[in-house]
Amino acid sequence: MNAAGDCINVTDETFEAEVVRSKRPVVVDFWGEHCSYCRPLGFLLDEVATGMAEKAKFVKADVALNQQWASHYRVTGLPTVIVVKNGEVAGQWAGLPAKKTLISRLEAAIAAP
């Protein structure tokens, strides 16, 4: 994640290094070009990432470029958000939640042991 708190893009080639092997919790936004809810969630995650930059890294994974990892995490609907800690899933959900709900889910997943 850059200093501005924006989400960074990952691909199948960079996913393992950026997400699975990360020492920090990682929030992964699996999205698709033709998903009507993906763009609004992407904007919301960019906004939330700025306030949570100290707690987690935020990345975006276009399913067209991340088929291996989308399959690995059993992403069946878009958008799907996954929180990965120490290589393990700490939280996962699909859809476009309200901002308050999103923050609550992220904080709970990041704080989970």
N, CA, C and O atoms as a GROMACS GRO file, in nm:
protein
  452
    1MET      N    1   0.084  -0.117   0.000
    1MET     CA    2   0.000   0.000   0.000
    1MET      C    3   0.089   0.124   0.000
    1MET      O    4   0.192   0.126   0.067
    2ASN      N    5   0.051   0.222  -0.073
    2ASN     CA    6   0.133   0.342  -0.075
    2ASN      C    7   0.100   0.435   0.041
    2ASN      O    8   0.007   0.408   0.118
    3ALA      N    9   0.174   0.541   0.053
    3ALA     CA   10   0.159   0.631   0.166
    3ALA      C   11   0.022   0.697   0.172
    3ALA      O   12  -0.023   0.738   0.279
    4ALA      N   13  -0.044   0.709   0.058
    4ALA     CA   14  -0.175   0.773   0.056
    4ALA      C   15  -0.285   0.681   0.106
    4ALA      O   16  -0.398   0.726   0.128
    5GLY      N   17  -0.256   0.555   0.125
    5GLY     CA   18  -0.355   0.461   0.176
    5GLY      C   19  -0.435   0.393   0.068
    5GLY      O   20  -0.530   0.321   0.098
    6ASP      N   21  -0.399   0.415  -0.058
    6ASP     CA   22  -0.473   0.352  -0.166
    6ASP      C   23  -0.446   0.202  -0.172
    6ASP      O   24  -0.340   0.154  -0.129
    7CYS      N   25  -0.543   0.130  -0.225
    7CYS     CA   26  -0.525  -0.013  -0.247
    7CYS      C   27  -0.429  -0.032  -0.364
    7CYS      O   28  -0.427   0.048  -0.457
    8ILE      N   29  -0.348  -0.139  -0.357
    8ILE     CA   30  -0.259  -0.172  -0.468
    8ILE      C   31  -0.316  -0.291  -0.543
    8ILE      O   32  -0.389  -0.372  -0.487
    9ASN      N   33  -0.281  -0.302  -0.668
    9ASN     CA   34  -0.328  -0.413  -0.751
    9ASN      C   35  -0.231  -0.530  -0.743
    9ASN      O   36  -0.109  -0.511  -0.743
   10VAL      N   37  -0.286  -0.651  -0.736
   10VAL     CA   38  -0.205  -0.772  -0.737
   10VAL      C   39  -0.252  -0.862  -0.850
   10VAL      O   40  -0.364  -0.849  -0.899
   11THR      N   41  -0.163  -0.952  -0.890
   11THR     CA   42  -0.194  -1.051  -0.993
   11THR      C   43  -0.159  -1.189  -0.938
   11THR      O   44  -0.106  -1.199  -0.827
   12ASP      N   45  -0.188  -1.293  -1.014
   12ASP     CA   46  -0.150  -1.428  -0.972
   12ASP      C   47  -0.001  -1.435  -0.941
   12ASP      O   48   0.041  -1.508  -0.851
   13GLU      N   49   0.079  -1.360  -1.016
   13GLU     CA   50   0.224  -1.364  -0.999
   13GLU      C   51   0.270  -1.293  -0.871
   13GLU      O   52   0.370  -1.334  -0.811
   14THR      N   53   0.200  -1.188  -0.829
   14THR     CA   54   0.242  -1.110  -0.711
   14THR      C   55   0.161  -1.142  -0.586
   14THR      O   56   0.196  -1.097  -0.477
   15PHE      N   57   0.054  -1.218  -0.600
   15PHE     CA   58  -0.038  -1.241  -0.490
   15PHE      C   59   0.030  -1.308  -0.369
   15PHE      O   60   0.012  -1.263  -0.256
   16GLU      N   61   0.105  -1.412  -0.393
   16GLU     CA   62   0.166  -1.484  -0.281
   16GLU      C   63   0.258  -1.392  -0.200
   16GLU      O   64   0.251  -1.391  -0.077
   17ALA      N   65   0.342  -1.317  -0.267
   17ALA     CA   66   0.435  -1.228  -0.196
   17ALA      C   67   0.362  -1.116  -0.124
   17ALA      O   68   0.396  -1.083  -0.010
   18GLU      N   69   0.262  -1.057  -0.189
   18GLU     CA   70   0.192  -0.941  -0.132
   18GLU      C   71   0.089  -0.979  -0.026
   18GLU      O   72   0.063  -0.901   0.066
   19VAL      N   73   0.030  -1.098  -0.038
   19VAL     CA   74  -0.080  -1.136   0.051
   19VAL      C   75  -0.044  -1.252   0.143
   19VAL      O   76  -0.042  -1.237   0.266
   20VAL      N   77  -0.015  -1.366   0.085
   20VAL     CA   78   0.006  -1.488   0.164
   20VAL      C   79   0.125  -1.477   0.258
   20VAL      O   80   0.118  -1.520   0.373
   21ARG      N   81   0.234  -1.419   0.210
   21ARG     CA   82   0.355  -1.409   0.292
   21ARG      C   83   0.367  -1.276   0.368
   21ARG      O   84   0.470  -1.251   0.431
   22SER      N   85   0.266  -1.194   0.362
   22SER     CA   86   0.271  -1.064   0.430
   22SER      C   87   0.274  -1.083   0.582
   22SER      O   88   0.205  -1.168   0.637
   23LYS      N   89   0.355  -1.002   0.647
   23LYS     CA   90   0.363  -1.004   0.794
   23LYS      C   91   0.245  -0.927   0.855
   23LYS      O   92   0.214  -0.944   0.973
   24ARG      N   93   0.181  -0.844   0.775
   24ARG     CA   94   0.066  -0.765   0.820
   24ARG      C   95  -0.062  -0.829   0.769
   24ARG      O   96  -0.059  -0.899   0.668
   25PRO      N   97  -0.175  -0.807   0.836
   25PRO     CA   98  -0.303  -0.852   0.779
   25PRO      C   99  -0.325  -0.784   0.644
   25PRO      O  100  -0.285  -0.669   0.624
   26VAL      N  101  -0.388  -0.856   0.553
   26VAL     CA  102  -0.414  -0.802   0.419
   26VAL      C  103  -0.563  -0.814   0.387
   26VAL      O  104  -0.622  -0.920   0.401
   27VAL      N  105  -0.620  -0.704   0.344
   27VAL     CA  106  -0.759  -0.701   0.299
   27VAL      C  107  -0.755  -0.712   0.147
   27VAL      O  108  -0.698  -0.626   0.079
   28VAL      N  109  -0.816  -0.818   0.095
   28VAL     CA  110  -0.815  -0.844  -0.050
   28VAL      C  111  -0.955  -0.819  -0.106
   28VAL      O  112  -1.053  -0.878  -0.060
   29ASP      N  113  -0.963  -0.732  -0.204
   29ASP     CA  114  -1.088  -0.703  -0.275
   29ASP      C  115  -1.083  -0.777  -0.408
   29ASP      O  116  -1.016  -0.734  -0.502
   30PHE      N  117  -1.156  -0.891  -0.417
   30PHE     CA  118  -1.169  -0.962  -0.544
   30PHE      C  119  -1.282  -0.896  -0.621
   30PHE      O  120  -1.395  -0.891  -0.573
   31TRP      N  121  -1.252  -0.846  -0.740
   31TRP     CA  122  -1.348  -0.772  -0.819
   31TRP      C  123  -1.341  -0.813  -0.965
   31TRP      O  124  -1.250  -0.885  -1.006
   32GLY      N  125  -1.438  -0.768  -1.043
   32GLY     CA  126  -1.441  -0.795  -1.186
   32GLY      C  127  -1.489  -0.674  -1.263
   32GLY      O  128  -1.568  -0.594  -1.212
   33GLU      N  129  -1.442  -0.661  -1.384
   33GLU     CA  130  -1.472  -0.546  -1.469
   33GLU      C  131  -1.622  -0.527  -1.491
   33GLU      O  132  -1.669  -0.413  -1.496
   34HIS      N  133  -1.697  -0.636  -1.503
   34HIS     CA  134  -1.839  -0.626  -1.536
   34HIS      C  135  -1.930  -0.639  -1.414
   34HIS      O  136  -2.051  -0.662  -1.429
   35CYS      N  137  -1.876  -0.626  -1.296
   35CYS     CA  138  -1.951  -0.637  -1.171
   35CYS      C  139  -2.002  -0.498  -1.132
   35CYS      O  140  -1.922  -0.407  -1.111
   36SER      N  141  -2.134  -0.482  -1.122
   36SER     CA  142  -2.190  -0.350  -1.093
   36SER      C  143  -2.165  -0.302  -0.951
   36SER      O  144  -2.167  -0.182  -0.926
   37TYR      N  145  -2.141  -0.393  -0.857
   37TYR     CA  146  -2.115  -0.354  -0.719
   37TYR      C  147  -1.966  -0.338  -0.689
   37TYR      O  148  -1.930  -0.284  -0.584
   38CYS      N  149  -1.881  -0.383  -0.778
   38CYS     CA  150  -1.737  -0.382  -0.753
   38CYS      C  151  -1.678  -0.241  -0.749
   38CYS      O  152  -1.595  -0.211  -0.663
   39ARG      N  153  -1.719  -0.157  -0.839
   39ARG     CA  154  -1.664  -0.020  -0.843
   39ARG      C  155  -1.699   0.057  -0.716
   39ARG      O  156  -1.610   0.118  -0.657
   40PRO      N  157  -1.828   0.058  -0.672
   40PRO     CA  158  -1.857   0.131  -0.548
   40PRO      C  159  -1.783   0.073  -0.427
   40PRO      O  160  -1.739   0.148  -0.340
   41LEU      N  161  -1.768  -0.060  -0.420
   41LEU     CA  162  -1.692  -0.119  -0.310
   41LEU      C  163  -1.546  -0.080  -0.319
   41LEU      O  164  -1.482  -0.055  -0.216
   42GLY      N  165  -1.491  -0.073  -0.438
   42GLY     CA  166  -1.353  -0.031  -0.456
   42GLY      C  167  -1.329   0.109  -0.404
   42GLY      O  168  -1.229   0.134  -0.337
   43PHE      N  169  -1.420   0.201  -0.434
   43PHE     CA  170  -1.409   0.339  -0.383
   43PHE      C  171  -1.419   0.340  -0.231
   43PHE      O  172  -1.345   0.411  -0.163
   44LEU      N  173  -1.511   0.260  -0.178
   44LEU     CA  174  -1.530   0.253  -0.033
   44LEU      C  175  -1.404   0.197   0.035
   44LEU      O  176  -1.361   0.248   0.138
   45LEU      N  177  -1.346   0.092  -0.022
   45LEU     CA  178  -1.225   0.035   0.035
   45LEU      C  179  -1.107   0.132   0.027
   45LEU      O  180  -1.026   0.137   0.119
   46ASP      N  181  -1.098   0.208  -0.081
   46ASP     CA  182  -0.992   0.310  -0.090
   46ASP      C  183  -1.006   0.409   0.024
   46ASP      O  184  -0.907   0.448   0.087
   47GLU      N  185  -1.129   0.449   0.052
   47GLU     CA  186  -1.156   0.545   0.159
   47GLU      C  187  -1.123   0.484   0.296
   47GLU      O  188  -1.059   0.548   0.380
   48VAL      N  189  -1.168   0.361   0.319
   48VAL     CA  190  -1.145   0.292   0.446
   48VAL      C  191  -0.996   0.262   0.465
   48VAL      O  192  -0.944   0.270   0.577
   49ALA      N  193  -0.927   0.229   0.357
   49ALA     CA  194  -0.784   0.196   0.365
   49ALA      C  195  -0.702   0.311   0.421
   49ALA      O  196  -0.606   0.289   0.494
   50THR      N  197  -0.740   0.433   0.389
   50THR     CA  198  -0.668   0.549   0.439
   50THR      C  199  -0.672   0.555   0.591
   50THR      O  200  -0.572   0.586   0.655
   51GLY      N  201  -0.787   0.525   0.649
   51GLY     CA  202  -0.802   0.529   0.793
   51GLY      C  203  -0.749   0.407   0.865
   51GLY      O  204  -0.727   0.410   0.986
   52MET      N  205  -0.728   0.298   0.791
   52MET     CA  206  -0.683   0.173   0.854
   52MET      C  207  -0.544   0.130   0.807
   52MET      O  208  -0.505   0.015   0.824
   53ALA      N  209  -0.469   0.223   0.749
   53ALA     CA  210  -0.338   0.192   0.691
   53ALA      C  211  -0.241   0.134   0.793
   53ALA      O  212  -0.153   0.056   0.757
   54GLU      N  213  -0.254   0.172   0.919
   54GLU     CA  214  -0.163   0.120   1.023
   54GLU      C  215  -0.199  -0.022   1.063
   54GLU      O  216  -0.115  -0.094   1.118
   55LYS      N  217  -0.322  -0.063   1.037
   55LYS     CA  218  -0.371  -0.194   1.082
   55LYS      C  219  -0.355  -0.304   0.977
   55LYS      O  220  -0.335  -0.421   1.011
   56ALA      N  221  -0.364  -0.266   0.849
   56ALA     CA  222  -0.363  -0.368   0.743
   56ALA      C  223  -0.320  -0.310   0.610
   56ALA      O  224  -0.324  -0.188   0.588
   57LYS      N  225  -0.278  -0.399   0.522
   57LYS     CA  226  -0.249  -0.364   0.383
   57LYS      C  227  -0.376  -0.393   0.303
   57LYS      O  228  -0.446  -0.491   0.331
   58PHE      N  229  -0.406  -0.311   0.206
   58PHE     CA  230  -0.524  -0.329   0.122
   58PHE      C  231  -0.481  -0.353  -0.022
   58PHE      O  232  -0.400  -0.277  -0.076
   59VAL      N  233  -0.534  -0.460  -0.083
   59VAL     CA  234  -0.502  -0.491  -0.222
   59VAL      C  235  -0.630  -0.521  -0.299
   59VAL      O  236  -0.732  -0.560  -0.242
   60LYS      N  237  -0.620  -0.502  -0.431
   60LYS     CA  238  -0.730  -0.534  -0.521
   60LYS      C  239  -0.683  -0.643  -0.616
   60LYS      O  240  -0.573  -0.637  -0.670
   61ALA      N  241  -0.769  -0.742  -0.636
   61ALA     CA  242  -0.735  -0.854  -0.723
   61ALA      C  243  -0.846  -0.873  -0.827
   61ALA      O  244  -0.954  -0.924  -0.796
   62ASP      N  245  -0.818  -0.831  -0.949
   62ASP     CA  246  -0.911  -0.852  -1.060
   62ASP      C  247  -0.918  -1.002  -1.085
   62ASP      O  248  -0.815  -1.065  -1.111
   63VAL      N  249  -1.038  -1.060  -1.078
   63VAL     CA  250  -1.048  -1.206  -1.093
   63VAL      C  251  -1.001  -1.254  -1.229
   63VAL      O  252  -0.960  -1.369  -1.243
   64ALA      N  253  -1.005  -1.168  -1.330
   64ALA     CA  254  -0.955  -1.207  -1.463
   64ALA      C  255  -0.803  -1.228  -1.460
   64ALA      O  256  -0.750  -1.306  -1.539
   65LEU      N  257  -0.734  -1.158  -1.369
   65LEU     CA  258  -0.589  -1.169  -1.357
   65LEU      C  259  -0.547  -1.256  -1.238
   65LEU      O  260  -0.428  -1.280  -1.218
   66ASN      N  261  -0.643  -1.302  -1.161
   66ASN     CA  262  -0.616  -1.378  -1.039
   66ASN      C  263  -0.702  -1.503  -1.030
   66ASN      O  264  -0.755  -1.534  -0.923
   67GLN      N  265  -0.717  -1.573  -1.139
   67GLN     CA  266  -0.804  -1.690  -1.140
   67GLN      C  267  -0.755  -1.798  -1.044
   67GLN      O  268  -0.835  -1.865  -0.979
   68GLN      N  269  -0.623  -1.814  -1.034
   68GLN     CA  270  -0.566  -1.915  -0.945
   68GLN      C  271  -0.606  -1.886  -0.800
   68GLN      O  272  -0.651  -1.975  -0.729
   69TRP      N  273  -0.589  -1.762  -0.756
   69TRP     CA  274  -0.617  -1.726  -0.617
   69TRP      C  275  -0.765  -1.714  -0.590
   69TRP      O  276  -0.810  -1.747  -0.480
   70ALA      N  277  -0.842  -1.668  -0.686
   70ALA     CA  278  -0.987  -1.662  -0.669
   70ALA      C  279  -1.041  -1.804  -0.650
   70ALA      O  280  -1.130  -1.826  -0.567
   71SER      N  281  -0.989  -1.898  -0.725
   71SER     CA  282  -1.028  -2.038  -0.710
   71SER      C  283  -0.982  -2.093  -0.576
   71SER      O  284  -1.057  -2.162  -0.507
   72HIS      N  285  -0.859  -2.062  -0.538
   72HIS     CA  286  -0.803  -2.109  -0.411
   72HIS      C  287  -0.890  -2.066  -0.292
   72HIS      O  288  -0.911  -2.144  -0.200
   73TYR      N  289  -0.939  -1.943  -0.295
   73TYR     CA  290  -1.021  -1.891  -0.186
   73TYR      C  291  -1.170  -1.911  -0.209
   73TYR      O  292  -1.253  -1.859  -0.135
   74ARG      N  293  -1.203  -1.987  -0.312
   74ARG     CA  294  -1.343  -2.022  -0.343
   74ARG      C  295  -1.431  -1.898  -0.359
   74ARG      O  296  -1.541  -1.890  -0.305
   75VAL      N  297  -1.380  -1.803  -0.435
   75VAL     CA  298  -1.457  -1.682  -0.465
   75VAL      C  299  -1.561  -1.720  -0.571
   75VAL      O  300  -1.526  -1.751  -0.685
   76THR      N  301  -1.688  -1.715  -0.532
   76THR     CA  302  -1.795  -1.754  -0.624
   76THR      C  303  -1.884  -1.637  -0.664
   76THR      O  304  -1.959  -1.647  -0.761
   77GLY      N  305  -1.877  -1.527  -0.591
   77GLY     CA  306  -1.956  -1.409  -0.623
   77GLY      C  307  -1.869  -1.285  -0.612
   77GLY      O  308  -1.770  -1.283  -0.540
   78LEU      N  309  -1.910  -1.182  -0.684
   78LEU     CA  310  -1.834  -1.056  -0.680
   78LEU      C  311  -1.924  -0.943  -0.635
   78LEU      O  312  -2.043  -0.942  -0.665
   79PRO      N  313  -1.868  -0.850  -0.563
   79PRO     CA  314  -1.732  -0.849  -0.509
   79PRO      C  315  -1.721  -0.939  -0.387
   79PRO      O  316  -1.820  -0.964  -0.318
   80THR      N  317  -1.601  -0.988  -0.361
   80THR     CA  318  -1.573  -1.065  -0.241
   80THR      C  319  -1.452  -1.002  -0.171
   80THR      O  320  -1.352  -0.972  -0.235
   81VAL      N  321  -1.464  -0.984  -0.041
   81VAL     CA  322  -1.354  -0.931   0.040
   81VAL      C  323  -1.305  -1.041   0.132
   81VAL      O  324  -1.385  -1.109   0.198
   82ILE      N  325  -1.174  -1.058   0.136
   82ILE     CA  326  -1.112  -1.158   0.224
   82ILE      C  327  -1.005  -1.088   0.306
   82ILE      O  328  -0.929  -1.006   0.254
   83VAL      N  329  -0.999  -1.120   0.434
   83VAL     CA  330  -0.891  -1.071   0.520
   83VAL      C  331  -0.799  -1.190   0.545
   83VAL      O  332  -0.842  -1.294   0.596
   84VAL      N  333  -0.672  -1.174   0.508
   84VAL     CA  334  -0.573  -1.281   0.523
   84VAL      C  335  -0.472  -1.238   0.629
   84VAL      O  336  -0.412  -1.131   0.620
   85LYS      N  337  -0.454  -1.325   0.730
   85LYS     CA  338  -0.355  -1.301   0.836
   85LYS      C  339  -0.265  -1.424   0.845
   85LYS      O  340  -0.314  -1.536   0.859
   86ASN      N  341  -0.136  -1.401   0.836
   86ASN     CA  342  -0.039  -1.512   0.844
   86ASN      C  343  -0.073  -1.623   0.745
   86ASN      O  344  -0.057  -1.741   0.777
   87GLY      N  345  -0.118  -1.586   0.627
   87GLY     CA  346  -0.149  -1.682   0.522
   87GLY      C  347  -0.283  -1.752   0.535
   87GLY      O  348  -0.318  -1.833   0.450
   88GLU      N  349  -0.358  -1.722   0.640
   88GLU     CA  350  -0.488  -1.786   0.665
   88GLU      C  351  -0.602  -1.685   0.654
   88GLU      O  352  -0.584  -1.566   0.681
   89VAL      N  353  -0.720  -1.733   0.614
   89VAL     CA  354  -0.837  -1.646   0.603
   89VAL      C  355  -0.890  -1.614   0.743
   89VAL      O  356  -0.922  -1.704   0.820
   90ALA      N  357  -0.898  -1.486   0.775
   90ALA     CA  358  -0.951  -1.442   0.904
   90ALA      C  359  -1.093  -1.390   0.890
   90ALA      O  360  -1.164  -1.374   0.990
   91GLY      N  361  -1.135  -1.364   0.768
   91GLY     CA  362  -1.271  -1.317   0.741
   91GLY      C  363  -1.296  -1.317   0.592
   91GLY      O  364  -1.205  -1.292   0.512
   92GLN      N  365  -1.420  -1.345   0.552
   92GLN     CA  366  -1.454  -1.346   0.410
   92GLN      C  367  -1.603  -1.320   0.395
   92GLN      O  368  -1.684  -1.378   0.467
   93TRP      N  369  -1.640  -1.232   0.300
   93TRP     CA  370  -1.780  -1.207   0.271
   93TRP      C  371  -1.793  -1.151   0.131
   93TRP      O  372  -1.697  -1.099   0.074
   94ALA      N  373  -1.913  -1.162   0.076
   94ALA     CA  374  -1.940  -1.113  -0.059
   94ALA      C  375  -2.045  -1.002  -0.051
   94ALA      O  376  -2.122  -0.995   0.045
   95GLY      N  377  -2.046  -0.918  -0.153
   95GLY     CA  378  -2.146  -0.813  -0.161
   95GLY      C  379  -2.092  -0.676  -0.126
   95GLY      O  380  -1.973  -0.658  -0.102
   96LEU      N  381  -2.183  -0.580  -0.125
   96LEU     CA  382  -2.150  -0.439  -0.100
   96LEU      C  383  -2.216  -0.396   0.032
   96LEU      O  384  -2.332  -0.356   0.032
   97PRO      N  385  -2.142  -0.403   0.143
   97PRO     CA  386  -2.199  -0.363   0.271
   97PRO      C  387  -2.196  -0.211   0.289
   97PRO      O  388  -2.128  -0.140   0.215
   98ALA      N  389  -2.271  -0.163   0.386
   98ALA     CA  390  -2.263  -0.022   0.424
   98ALA      C  391  -2.124   0.003   0.482
   98ALA      O  392  -2.059  -0.089   0.531
   99LYS      N  393  -2.079   0.128   0.476
   99LYS     CA  394  -1.945   0.162   0.523
   99LYS      C  395  -1.923   0.120   0.668
   99LYS      O  396  -1.820   0.060   0.700
  100LYS      N  397  -2.018   0.149   0.755
  100LYS     CA  398  -2.007   0.114   0.896
  100LYS      C  399  -1.993  -0.038   0.914
  100LYS      O  400  -1.913  -0.084   0.995
  101THR      N  401  -2.071  -0.114   0.839
  101THR     CA  402  -2.065  -0.261   0.845
  101THR      C  403  -1.930  -0.310   0.795
  101THR      O  404  -1.871  -0.400   0.855
  102LEU      N  405  -1.882  -0.253   0.687
  102LEU     CA  406  -1.753  -0.292   0.631
  102LEU      C  407  -1.642  -0.268   0.733
  102LEU      O  408  -1.559  -0.357   0.757
  103ILE      N  409  -1.639  -0.152   0.793
  103ILE     CA  410  -1.536  -0.120   0.892
  103ILE      C  411  -1.543  -0.216   1.010
  103ILE      O  412  -1.441  -0.265   1.057
  104SER      N  413  -1.663  -0.243   1.057
  104SER     CA  414  -1.682  -0.335   1.170
  104SER      C  415  -1.630  -0.475   1.136
  104SER      O  416  -1.561  -0.537   1.217
  105ARG      N  417  -1.663  -0.524   1.018
  105ARG     CA  418  -1.616  -0.657   0.975
  105ARG      C  419  -1.464  -0.661   0.963
  105ARG      O  420  -1.400  -0.756   1.008
  106LEU      N  421  -1.407  -0.557   0.903
  106LEU     CA  422  -1.263  -0.552   0.886
  106LEU      C  423  -1.191  -0.548   1.020
  106LEU      O  424  -1.094  -0.620   1.042
  107GLU      N  425  -1.239  -0.463   1.110
  107GLU     CA  426  -1.176  -0.451   1.241
  107GLU      C  427  -1.183  -0.583   1.317
  107GLU      O  428  -1.085  -0.622   1.382
  108ALA      N  429  -1.297  -0.652   1.311
  108ALA     CA  430  -1.312  -0.780   1.380
  108ALA      C  431  -1.217  -0.886   1.322
  108ALA      O  432  -1.154  -0.960   1.397
  109ALA      N  433  -1.207  -0.891   1.190
  109ALA     CA  434  -1.120  -0.990   1.125
  109ALA      C  435  -0.972  -0.960   1.153
  109ALA      O  436  -0.893  -1.051   1.176
  110ILE      N  437  -0.936  -0.833   1.151
  110ILE     CA  438  -0.797  -0.794   1.176
  110ILE      C  439  -0.758  -0.822   1.321
  110ILE      O  440  -0.646  -0.862   1.349
  111ALA      N  441  -0.852  -0.802   1.413
  111ALA     CA  442  -0.826  -0.821   1.555
  111ALA      C  443  -0.830  -0.968   1.597
  111ALA      O  444  -0.776  -1.004   1.702
  112ALA      N  445  -0.892  -1.054   1.516
  112ALA     CA  446  -0.906  -1.196   1.552
  112ALA      C  447  -0.768  -1.259   1.566
  112ALA      O  448  -0.674  -1.226   1.493
  113PRO      N  449  -0.756  -1.353   1.663
  113PRO     CA  450  -0.624  -1.419   1.683
  113PRO      C  451  -0.584  -1.504   1.565
  113PRO      O  452  -0.477  -1.566   1.566
   0.00000   0.00000   0.00000
